[in-house]
Amino acid sequence: MRMPHTKLWSWHIIASVVLLVLLGLHIAIMHLNDILNLAGFNPYGANPIDWENVAFRTKQLSFTIIYILVLAAGLFHGLYGTQTILFELNPSPRVRNWITGLFLIMGIGLLVLGTWAAIAGRTTALALTR
Amino acid sequence: MNQTENKTTNIVFRVRRFDPAKDREPYFEDFTVPVSNGMPVLDGLWWIKEHVDPTLAWRASCRMGVCGACAMLINNRPGLACTTQILNVADKVLLLAPLPNFDIIRDLVPDLQPMMESHRKQMPWIVRDDEEEMLMPTDQYWQSHEDLDKYLQFSYCIKCGACMAACPVVATDSLFPGPQPLTQGYRYLVDSRDGAFKERKKILSSELGPWSCHYAGECSAVCPKGVDPARAIQLMKRELVLDYLRLNKRRYKKAAGLLPPEKRKGRREGIPEPPPFTVEGAASIRPPDRT
């Protein structure tokens, strides 16, 4: 199996930057709301996990896109990093192919599941708050 | 210290021995060596060979830290035997062993062939399309000080193998080329006289690339020539990533041309022209094909 390492490494770096920014946003919205008072993201009170605030964010298309981006970046960064660590144990080419194949299936499967969950969450939030 | 004093200290050289013709596995043997101030490890080994055991084997050549032949593990750290003074690293026992991460040929002699083969795969030579000029040069290739600075440090490599011995990834990953080949790969990647960036980046996008390096930095810590292979590898990653993201102008750069006419100073006064060829047909001789 061909391994375009430059490409994979470059996307690993890009994914880490995406995670840095979006996880930073997550921490600011969900955990630092008392200090930062981000009313634009939590307009129904200071507690980010109150139903009204959750529904407000989940209805926004931008949040759905952000959830999917965080999921994709996290899955790729984590699985590629784990593969790199496992490859340093010097497995045979056959085992390497198995690891790569397994991680590809896991990654794509979890991405599809997570994307469905994000879209379903938005649809449900829109329906329940109409 | 008074130059007339020649005080000696007895140091035990604990040397790892292995003769594949006789031994099933390596073992340690002790030799007590009288060491004087300023005596390098290499001189200690010669003393053992001359006075105690002529069968002790190691590689050495220049005695002055420029050939890299005498690299070995000195007190568990890769280094050159000719430039390491005994009393700087030991006061009672000096531990000597062959470089790790290599097979042992005998005693302190490692098999460096895998490193040399890995090095060759990095195309450690200038590649250009003006073959006529390269084989029969008419003038110098133009290179500024800035161009030279980009690779000069990495050209100091003496292929001793100390960095390969120190690298934790070379110890575990059989596919990783290692710091020495990669540093030379980078040296030619950024040499402005080279025109093979596209070919080199294809090589480096495979398992022959720098991607398994985790920047432990041990290679740079042990390099006897200050090459800093860890830095070369990280700079190489940067070049390749920037190229992939189309942010690197190197892909569009042609190989450096000849010295511009205004910079040519011509032959200095008093320096004679070269003599004519005396062998018939010599003017048309070309060097053999390197490939």
Chai-1 contact restraints between the chains, C-beta under 6 A:
chainA,res_idxA,chainB,res_idxB,connection_type,confidence,min_distance_angstrom,max_distance_angstrom,comment,restraint_id
A,P4,B,S205,contact,1.0,0.0,6.0,A-B,restraint_1
A,H5,B,S205,contact,1.0,0.0,6.0,A-B,restraint_2
A,H5,B,G209,contact,1.0,0.0,6.0,A-B,restraint_3
A,H5,B,W211,contact,1.0,0.0,6.0,A-B,restraint_4
A,T6,B,S205,contact,1.0,0.0,6.0,A-B,restraint_5
A,T6,B,L240,contact,1.0,0.0,6.0,A-B,restraint_6
A,T6,B,Y244,contact,1.0,0.0,6.0,A-B,restraint_7
A,W9,B,W211,contact,1.0,0.0,6.0,A-B,restraint_8
A,S10,B,V241,contact,1.0,0.0,6.0,A-B,restraint_9
A,S10,B,Y244,contact,1.0,0.0,6.0,A-B,restraint_10
A,E88,B,T172,contact,1.0,0.0,6.0,A-B,restraint_11
A,E88,B,D173,contact,1.0,0.0,6.0,A-B,restraint_12
A,N90,B,S174,contact,1.0,0.0,6.0,A-B,restraint_13
